[in-house]
């Protein structure tokens, strides 16, 4: 019996990933010009309130945390790769720990123009000053801040919530 499948052939997607990730360094900001700012757009959907510890004033929530940015180093021409316009990539291969929030064990959606979309499920904890003066008719306002631990104003990442 003759097998027509050639196991030495690689798919367009395999070829694309090799092209993109060969010599890619996720620790380097994803810009071609060092003076460019990386804008990280963020959106958050609360899936549930896991805990509201009034005594210690700590809020714990489960969320989908949408993160989107443009990686100028991960672009390609779809015509050169069988028309592929997007590919799912393990985030630990392309996401720098400093400006991402969530499990690095998930996949990011990478588009041919360098847009990276990554919506990991995440649990967030934040201090939340509580005021129960009008309990049970009270409402609480909790602020959650996002930012970089290591980038300053020159090499910064801007996070925009939407």
BELLINLIN-V163717 format. One record per residue. N is the residue number from 1. RES is the residue in three letters. SS is DSSP state (a for helix, b for strand, c for the rest). PHI is phi as a letter, one per 40 degrees, with the letter a starting at -180 (none if undefined). Layout:
n | res | ss | phi
N | RES | SS | PHI
N | RES | SS | PHI
This chain:
n | res | ss | phi
1 | UNK | c | none
2 | UNK | c | b
3 | UNK | c | b
4 | UNK | c | c
5 | UNK | c | c
6 | UNK | c | c
7 | UNK | c | c
8 | UNK | c | c
9 | UNK | c | c
10 | UNK | c | b
11 | UNK | c | c
12 | UNK | a | d
13 | UNK | a | c
14 | UNK | a | c
15 | UNK | a | c
16 | UNK | a | c
17 | UNK | a | c
18 | UNK | a | c
19 | UNK | a | c
20 | UNK | a | c
21 | UNK | a | c
22 | UNK | c | c
23 | UNK | c | g
24 | UNK | c | c
25 | UNK | c | b
26 | UNK | c | c
27 | UNK | c | c
28 | UNK | c | c
29 | UNK | c | d
30 | UNK | c | c
31 | UNK | c | b
32 | UNK | c | c
33 | UNK | c | b
34 | UNK | c | c
35 | UNK | c | c
36 | UNK | c | c
37 | UNK | c | c
38 | UNK | b | c
39 | UNK | b | c
40 | UNK | b | b
41 | UNK | b | c
42 | UNK | b | b
43 | UNK | b | b
44 | UNK | b | b
45 | UNK | b | b
46 | UNK | b | c
47 | UNK | b | c
48 | UNK | b | a
49 | UNK | b | c
50 | UNK | b | c
51 | UNK | b | a
52 | UNK | b | b
53 | UNK | b | c
54 | UNK | c | c
55 | UNK | c | c
56 | UNK | c | c
57 | UNK | c | f
58 | UNK | b | b
59 | UNK | b | b
60 | UNK | b | b
61 | UNK | b | b
62 | UNK | b | b
63 | UNK | b | b
64 | UNK | b | c
65 | UNK | b | b
66 | UNK | b | c
67 | UNK | b | b
68 | UNK | b | a
69 | UNK | b | a
70 | UNK | b | b
71 | UNK | c | b
72 | UNK | c | c
73 | UNK | c | c
74 | UNK | c | b
75 | UNK | c | b
76 | UNK | c | a
77 | UNK | c | c
78 | UNK | a | d
79 | UNK | a | c
80 | UNK | a | c
81 | UNK | a | b
82 | UNK | c | g
83 | UNK | c | g
84 | UNK | c | c
85 | UNK | c | b
86 | UNK | b | a
87 | UNK | b | a
88 | UNK | b | c
89 | UNK | b | b
90 | UNK | b | d
91 | UNK | a | c
92 | UNK | a | c
93 | UNK | a | c
94 | UNK | a | b
95 | UNK | c | b
96 | UNK | c | c
97 | UNK | a | d
98 | UNK | a | c
99 | UNK | a | b
100 | UNK | c | b
101 | UNK | c | b
102 | UNK | c | h
103 | UNK | c | c
104 | UNK | c | c
105 | UNK | c | c
106 | UNK | c | b
107 | UNK | b | b
108 | UNK | b | b
109 | UNK | b | c
110 | UNK | b | b
111 | UNK | b | b
112 | UNK | c | d
113 | UNK | c | c
114 | UNK | c | g
115 | UNK | b | c
116 | UNK | b | b
117 | UNK | b | b
118 | UNK | b | b
119 | UNK | b | b
120 | UNK | b | c
121 | UNK | b | c
122 | UNK | b | a
123 | UNK | b | b
124 | UNK | b | b
125 | UNK | b | b
126 | UNK | b | a
127 | UNK | b | c
128 | UNK | c | a
129 | UNK | c | c
130 | UNK | c | b
131 | UNK | c | b
132 | UNK | c | b
133 | UNK | c | d
134 | UNK | c | b
135 | UNK | c | d
136 | UNK | c | c
137 | UNK | c | b
138 | UNK | c | c
139 | UNK | c | b
140 | UNK | c | b
141 | UNK | c | b
142 | UNK | c | b
143 | UNK | c | c
144 | UNK | c | b
145 | UNK | c | b
146 | UNK | c | b
147 | UNK | c | a
148 | UNK | c | c
149 | UNK | c | c
150 | UNK | c | b
151 | UNK | c | c
152 | UNK | c | c
153 | UNK | c | c
154 | UNK | c | c
155 | UNK | c | b
156 | UNK | c | c
157 | UNK | b | b
158 | UNK | b | c
159 | UNK | b | b
160 | UNK | b | b
161 | UNK | b | c
162 | UNK | c | b
